[in-house]
Amino acid sequence: MTFILNRIKTDFHKAYDSIKLPEVEETFDIYFSRFFGYYFALIGKRLSMTPNQISIISLLVGALAGYFFYFQEDVVMILWACFFITLSGLLDSADGQLARMTKQSSDIGRVLDGTIDTVVFIACYFGACIYFLEHGYGLWIFPIAIIAGYAHSAKSCVYEYYKAEFVYYVNADSGSRIAYLDEMKKPENKGFIYLVLYYLELDYMRKQTMFHGRERTHREKFEQYTFGVQGQKFSELYRKTNESIMTWWALVCGTNVHRTVMMVTSLFGRMDWYFYFSIVTFFPLFAVVKWQKRLDKNLLAKFESNYAGVKA
């Protein structure tokens, strides 16, 4: 028993060490998704799998969950749906962990990772909508689901944006930099798959640009100071200023919250309640954006007042 507990403790620390930055991780992910995802990453490594292959499996498992969400009146089938959508989330975590273990990364992998949740949730929405359509809800359920899906997708995009921004400035990690829309270039002579991924990423970034609210002038100064002579001071100040708001980004926009509400409402046979939840919780996004903009302004004022004349 002691051996098992020590092994679990050791593996937990290894999984924790595979996290880029704990401050951008939700508690559920740290203690569940990253921990069990670590084991899937180890299996993938032993089988010589690539992170992209893990991502594709995650997508397929999530799509399977969508099939089971059709059975809104059958608790056993919904439990299977809950199992598969949770497993999909674990595999989605494992692909990034495997990439860091094996030092494999690619543009395709980055785009895949950003679109898996969207595709999985679309499958789940579709499965439930077919059920509701067959049980007298009428065609109106589809526009409601589409609005809910868009709201969830927009919130998720913004949350991922601020997670990446946090890692970028706190760790001075250039690999986490999010490009501006005008920096996006259409791939030439790379084939159909790359073209599809380009448009998926373009849609993703357009949603981020539309809703994240961070001013470009602020972001340009953040970059300048992060990689300037007082970069460490700026990174520390950015971390201190933004730690608390990351919790609110997770609560308002995080996939874990949406996934949990989807599972709970489906256990009652009422996933339509989840659709309304996703729509209603879109509006607090603007309050958090307003708070974030105030923090950005205060951060720059504080840094520039303490380090006047700082040069990049």
C-alpha distance (Angstrom), angle and dihedral (degrees) to the residues before:
residue distance angle dihedral
M1 . . .
T2 3.81 . .
F3 3.81 89.5 .
I4 3.81 91.3 52.9
L5 3.81 92.9 48.1
N6 3.81 91.4 48.1
R7 3.80 90.5 49.0
I8 3.80 91.4 50.4
K9 3.80 90.1 48.8
T10 3.81 91.6 49.2
D11 3.80 92.9 47.7
F12 3.79 91.3 47.5
H13 3.81 90.3 55.5
K14 3.80 90.6 48.0
A15 3.79 90.5 50.4
Y16 3.80 89.9 46.8
D17 3.80 90.7 51.1
S18 3.81 89.6 53.8
I19 3.81 89.8 63.4
K20 3.78 114.4 101.2
L21 3.79 94.4 -142.8
P22 3.84 125.3 -9.7
E23 3.81 93.5 -147.8
V24 3.81 91.4 68.9
E25 3.80 93.8 49.0
E26 3.79 123.6 91.8
T27 3.80 116.2 -126.3
F28 3.81 90.7 -115.3
D29 3.79 90.2 55.0
I30 3.79 94.8 48.2
Y31 3.80 95.2 50.6
F32 3.80 100.1 31.7
S33 3.81 119.2 11.8
R34 3.80 97.2 40.3
F35 3.81 93.3 39.7
F36 3.81 97.2 51.8
G37 3.79 91.5 31.5
Y38 3.80 86.9 60.6
Y39 3.82 89.8 62.6
F40 3.80 91.6 50.3
A41 3.80 88.8 49.2
L42 3.82 89.7 52.9
I43 3.80 90.5 50.6
G44 3.80 90.1 48.7
K45 3.79 90.9 50.2
R46 3.82 91.9 49.6
L47 3.81 90.2 50.3
S48 3.83 90.8 48.2
M49 3.79 91.2 -118.9
T50 3.80 122.8 160.0
P51 3.81 123.6 -126.5
N52 3.80 89.2 -113.5
Q53 3.80 90.8 57.4
I54 3.81 89.6 52.8
S55 3.82 88.3 49.6
I56 3.79 92.2 52.9
I57 3.82 91.0 49.6
S58 3.80 88.9 49.9
L59 3.79 89.9 53.1
L60 3.82 92.9 48.6
V61 3.80 92.5 48.3
G62 3.80 89.8 49.6
A63 3.80 90.8 50.2
L64 3.81 88.1 52.3
A65 3.80 88.0 55.0
G66 3.80 87.1 56.7
Y67 3.79 89.7 59.7
F68 3.81 92.1 53.4
F69 3.80 92.4 47.5
Y70 3.80 86.2 67.6
F71 3.81 89.4 74.7
Q72 3.81 96.9 72.2
E73 3.82 93.0 157.9
D74 3.82 95.4 51.0
V75 3.81 112.7 78.7
V76 3.81 93.3 -167.8
M77 3.81 92.1 54.0
I78 3.80 90.8 46.6
L79 3.81 89.3 51.9
W80 3.80 86.9 55.6
A81 3.79 88.5 49.9
C82 3.81 89.5 52.1
F83 3.80 90.3 49.3
F84 3.80 94.4 50.8
I85 3.80 96.4 44.8
T86 3.82 89.2 49.1
L87 3.80 90.7 48.1
S88 3.80 89.0 49.7
G89 3.81 88.9 55.0
L90 3.81 91.4 50.3
L91 3.80 91.5 51.2
D92 3.81 89.7 46.7
S93 3.79 87.0 56.7
A94 3.80 92.4 44.8
D95 3.80 95.1 57.3
G96 3.81 92.1 62.9
Q97 3.79 92.0 43.8
L98 3.80 90.6 50.8
A99 3.81 89.9 48.6
R100 3.81 90.3 55.0
M101 3.81 92.6 44.1
T102 3.79 93.3 52.2
K103 3.81 96.6 29.9
Q104 3.79 90.3 -122.6
S105 3.77 120.3 146.1
S106 3.79 134.9 154.0
D107 3.78 141.4 171.7
I108 3.80 89.1 -113.1
G109 3.79 90.7 53.9
R110 3.79 92.8 49.9
V111 3.80 92.6 51.3
L112 3.81 92.6 43.3
D113 3.79 90.7 52.8
G114 3.78 90.4 52.9
T115 3.82 95.6 49.5
I116 3.81 103.2 39.9
D117 3.81 94.3 84.0
T118 3.80 90.6 49.6
V119 3.82 93.7 51.3
V120 3.82 92.7 44.3
F121 3.79 93.3 50.4
I122 3.81 91.1 46.7
A123 3.82 88.6 55.2
C124 3.82 90.8 49.9
Y125 3.80 92.5 46.9
F126 3.78 91.1 49.2
G127 3.80 94.0 49.7
A128 3.80 92.3 51.6
C129 3.82 93.2 43.4
I130 3.79 91.8 55.4
Y131 3.80 88.6 53.1
F132 3.81 92.8 49.5
L133 3.80 91.8 46.0
E134 3.81 90.4 54.0
H135 3.81 91.3 48.3
G136 3.76 100.4 56.5
Y137 3.80 103.5 -88.2
G138 3.79 94.4 122.3
L139 3.79 131.6 -139.4
W140 3.81 91.5 -64.0
I141 3.82 88.7 83.4
F142 3.81 90.1 72.7
P143 3.84 97.7 59.6
I144 3.81 88.7 44.5
A145 3.82 89.6 52.8
I146 3.82 91.4 46.2
I147 3.81 91.9 52.2
A148 3.82 89.9 46.8
G149 3.79 90.9 48.9
Y150 3.78 92.7 49.7
A151 3.80 91.1 48.3
H152 3.80 91.6 50.7
S153 3.80 92.4 45.4
A154 3.82 92.5 50.4
K155 3.81 92.3 48.2
S156 3.80 91.2 47.9
C157 3.81 91.5 50.3
V158 3.80 92.0 52.3
Y159 3.80 92.7 46.9
E160 3.81 91.9 50.9
Y161 3.79 88.7 47.5
Y162 3.80 93.7 57.0
K163 3.79 92.3 42.3
A164 3.81 89.8 55.0
E165 3.80 91.6 44.4
F166 3.81 90.8 52.0
V167 3.81 91.9 52.1
Y168 3.80 91.4 44.0
Y169 3.79 96.2 55.0
V170 3.81 100.6 31.7
N171 3.82 96.0 45.9
A172 3.82 95.8 28.0
D173 3.81 82.9 -128.5
S174 3.80 108.0 168.2
G175 3.80 90.0 -170.6
S176 3.81 89.1 68.2
R177 3.79 94.7 55.1
I178 3.80 114.2 124.7
A179 3.78 113.1 -142.1
Y180 3.78 122.8 -128.7
L181 3.78 116.8 -111.7
D182 3.80 92.0 -110.5
E183 3.82 88.9 56.9
M184 3.81 92.4 60.0
K185 3.78 112.6 107.0
K186 3.77 125.7 -166.0
P187 3.82 110.9 -118.9
E188 3.78 114.7 -111.5
N189 3.81 123.0 -146.5
K190 3.82 94.0 -13.0
G191 3.77 98.5 118.4
F192 3.78 138.5 -107.5
I193 3.83 97.4 -64.9
Y194 3.79 92.8 57.0
L195 3.81 89.9 48.0
V196 3.82 91.8 52.5
L197 3.80 91.2 47.5
Y198 3.79 89.9 49.0
Y199 3.81 92.0 56.5
L200 3.81 91.4 44.6
E201 3.78 90.5 53.0
L202 3.81 91.0 44.3
D203 3.80 90.9 54.5
Y204 3.81 89.8 46.9
M205 3.79 92.5 51.5
R206 3.80 93.3 45.0
K207 3.79 89.7 57.6
Q208 3.78 90.1 48.5
T209 3.80 91.7 49.6
M210 3.80 92.0 46.5
F211 3.80 96.6 51.3
H212 3.83 113.1 19.6
G213 3.81 93.7 82.1
R214 3.82 97.3 -155.9
E215 3.79 110.5 140.6
R216 3.78 116.0 -122.6
T217 3.81 92.0 -133.6
H218 3.81 89.5 56.2
R219 3.77 92.1 48.1
E220 3.80 92.1 49.7
K221 3.80 90.0 53.1
F222 3.80 90.8 47.5
E223 3.80 89.1 55.6
Q224 3.79 92.2 46.1
Y225 3.80 93.4 51.7
T226 3.82 95.6 40.7
F227 3.79 91.8 58.9
G228 3.81 95.8 33.4
V229 3.79 130.9 97.5
Q230 3.81 91.4 -82.7
G231 3.79 93.7 43.2
Q232 3.79 95.3 128.9
K233 3.79 91.7 52.7
F234 3.78 91.3 49.9
S235 3.81 92.3 47.6
E236 3.79 91.0 51.9
L237 3.79 91.5 48.9
Y238 3.81 92.0 47.2
R239 3.81 90.4 51.9
K240 3.80 93.4 48.0
T241 3.82 93.1 46.3
N242 3.81 97.2 47.1
E243 3.81 105.5 34.5
S244 3.80 95.4 94.1
I245 3.79 97.0 44.7
M246 3.81 91.4 54.7
T247 3.81 87.5 69.0
W248 3.79 89.9 56.0
W249 3.80 92.2 47.5
A250 3.82 87.4 55.0
L251 3.82 93.8 48.0
V252 3.80 95.5 47.4
C253 3.80 100.3 34.7
G254 3.80 108.7 16.0
T255 3.80 121.1 122.9
N256 3.81 92.4 -137.7
V257 3.79 91.8 64.8
H258 3.81 91.9 48.3
R259 3.79 93.1 45.6
T260 3.81 91.7 50.2
V261 3.81 94.2 49.1
M262 3.80 89.9 47.2
M263 3.80 91.7 53.7
V264 3.81 95.2 44.7
T265 3.81 95.1 48.2
S266 3.81 90.6 46.6
L267 3.81 90.8 53.9
F268 3.82 84.7 62.2
G269 3.81 90.2 47.1
R270 3.81 90.6 -113.7
M271 3.76 109.8 107.0
D272 3.81 86.1 150.2
W273 3.82 85.4 76.4
Y274 3.79 86.7 62.1
F275 3.82 90.4 55.3
Y276 3.80 90.0 57.5
F277 3.80 90.6 45.2
S278 3.80 91.4 54.5
I279 3.80 92.0 49.7
V280 3.81 96.4 45.4
T281 3.81 93.9 47.1
F282 3.81 90.0 54.6
F283 3.81 90.8 79.1
P284 3.84 97.8 60.6
L285 3.81 85.1 61.4
F286 3.80 89.1 77.8
A287 3.80 92.1 53.1
V288 3.81 91.0 53.3
V289 3.82 90.2 46.1
K290 3.81 89.6 53.8
W291 3.81 90.4 49.5
Q292 3.82 90.7 48.1
K293 3.80 92.0 51.8
R294 3.81 90.0 51.9
L295 3.81 90.4 50.2
D296 3.82 90.6 49.6
K297 3.78 91.5 52.4
N298 3.80 93.3 46.7
L299 3.81 91.6 46.0
L300 3.80 92.8 55.8
A301 3.80 92.9 43.9
K302 3.81 92.0 51.2
F303 3.80 94.9 45.5
E304 3.79 95.1 45.6
S305 3.80 92.7 46.7
N306 3.81 91.1 52.9
Y307 3.79 96.5 39.8
A308 3.79 103.6 32.0
G309 3.77 112.8 177.2
V310 3.79 93.8 22.4
K311 3.76 110.4 164.0
A312 3.78 128.3 -155.7
